Amino acid sequence: MYTYYQKMEINQDILKKYASGQCSGGDKHLVEKWLNNDSWDSIAENKDINEEIGSDLWNNLATAISPNRKLYWAKLTAAAAVIFVLGFSVFHFSHPALNNVTFTNTSVENSKLFTEDHYDVQLSKNSTANIDLVNKKLTFSGDFIIKPKRDFELLDSNHNTLIFKAGREYFVSDSPDFGKIVAFQKSDLAFLPSNMQIKIREQFQSI
Amino acid sequence: MKRLLLLSFLAISIFSCSRSPEKNINPNFVFCLFNKEETPTSLLFSEHLDDTNSPTLEIPLSTSRIQEREYIYKNGFFYRLSSQTSLFKKYQLQGSSLVLIDSIQLKNSDFETITWKDDKNLVALCRENLTENTSQARLYQINVAAMKIIKEDTIVLPFATKEYKALHLGLVDIENNNLWIAYSFFKSSGKYGHTTSDTTYYATIKYDSFKLLNVQKETRSTYPGGFNIIQSYSFKDEQGDYYFMTNPGIALGNNLKLPTAIFRKKKGQQLVDQDFMINISKSIGNHAYGIWYAGNGKAIIRNEQKKLYTDFSNYHSVYQFEYRIVDLKSGYIEKIQFPLDKGTQKENVWTDTKYVYIAIDDAHDEHRVWKYNLQTKEISKGLKLPNTANFTVRMNYMK
């Protein structure tokens, strides 16, 4: 029996495109699925990916560096400067403002997903959360999963600072079962007793 | 944002490629590494446990950490049950890739405890209803050579109470065509917590008919064994006597008033030997999890230190775990002077006749195999693991 992921064409080209932000919507979705898939066979064609990407990038670097070194670096520096200025201005002038939002999930059965500019948040049943990026404060009851799209820190109601990094995924809970307010990453969750993990998985099918 | 993850993956690939030729290594050991900065988990293959600079091969897995360390290694193949799809899959290392060989669909998504009936037949027990309404176990016998389910049935284990009705399947052994299962019951407390009742049960069941032959009760300790595809809780010695531990500490059973202990079922006996019990908690003042046989009547245990952690928020991340050697005859327990380790429920101990090898993640952020000489009791350094590692959650011998 073969799974959907296995049929996926995850290859060198698609990974390079993904890394440089040139993937089409469908391909992007496939790569992201691959990255989050719990299955080892998501590394179909692993050998090719490993060796070709590794050696190609390595070779490219090696060949690029040897001839016309000064000119190459001048060009590279200039290009980097342009990209930096462009990037900075885009970031500076178009980045959405920090906000202060309250989320509520009154459902007694299902979790609920909210998509914001700076993060996605999935509230478990019967949970509320106020995420105040302006004053860097978090007040909540229940638990949620947050996927930050930028780095930020929030002070919880016990005056502990919780650190959130872009691209990661955090399980945040005020359940006394953990001792205090926790913001666990996936690697932390793997160390909890299995019964706790099963219950967290039941709350959030996505984790 | 996942580009960050992808870039990390590329970085690992480049790092591995530039470090060694990576081809045609004939690995004797495999490590499962949870890496820093939430980069993908990886398997690291090595020929030696000594610090010899011999080539290693590192294969990144995915970034989905939950249950990624829950695999079975046997005779050249890796087996893994997906909690998402309930597919039981068989992989093999070929060159520098993990290749999917075959898969079969099961109805359950979590193995609780397993044993091998013989080299080809895996016997795995699952809790049938994870939402705690019943006390039933599901048994699979899978021929892993043919990847076929040979036997599959529900076993009803008695003595659930109204209060403690959720089943914990802790240990399984097969001897003389009898199935022996150690189990206990737990109840939920709060949203995520649980606590185990005061009793351990040992059931002997005719394997062919699943007829229950007898149930033995033990109240001196509880929560026998644990998820043994994560960590080892039993072994057989040179005589074939079966030793196992109970784990009522916070990380597993969470019934803290009862002690962690070692028990024994002698070869050929259906009942656990009532005269044998090593009370670990009484000896060392802490709970332990994990037991590995070192030969000649000696076993290694891994213990927590309650003075060093506060609760689950830091249990796995503080450097608290010690290793001790237990004399099974006298019950004498001696500490091995290794650096303190971190990480809950690790499978990181291997022994040959001369040394005990333990992969430790120490407070200096050094990830290394340490050696303990069973004769001289000296400790020394072995293989250094990549500094990209955060937790070395498994170390398996591959031969």
Interface residues (C-beta under 8 A of the other chain):
Chain A: M1 Y2 T3 Q6 L15 Y18 A19 G21 V31 E32 W34 L35 N36 N37 D38 S39 W40 D41 S42 I43 A44 E45 N46 K47 I49 N50 E51 I53 G54 S55 L57 W58 D143 K147 P148 K149 A166 G167 R168 E169 S173 S175 P176 D177 F178 G179 K180 V182 Q185 K186 S187 D188 L189 A190 F191 L192 P193 S194 N195 M196 Q197 I198 K199 I200 R201 E202 I207
Chain B: M1 K2 R3 L4 L5 L6 L7 F9 L10 S13 I14 S16 C17 S18 F34 E38 P40 I59 P60 L61 S62 T63 S64 R65 I66 Q67 E68 R69 F78 R80 S82 S83 Q84 T85 L87 K89 Y91 Q94 G95 S96 S97 L98 L100 S103 I104 Q105 D110 L130 T131 A166 F186 S188 S189 G190 K191 Y192 G193 H194 F227 I230 A251 L252 N254 T310 D311 F312 S313 Y315 H316 S317 G343 T344 Q345 N390 F391 V393
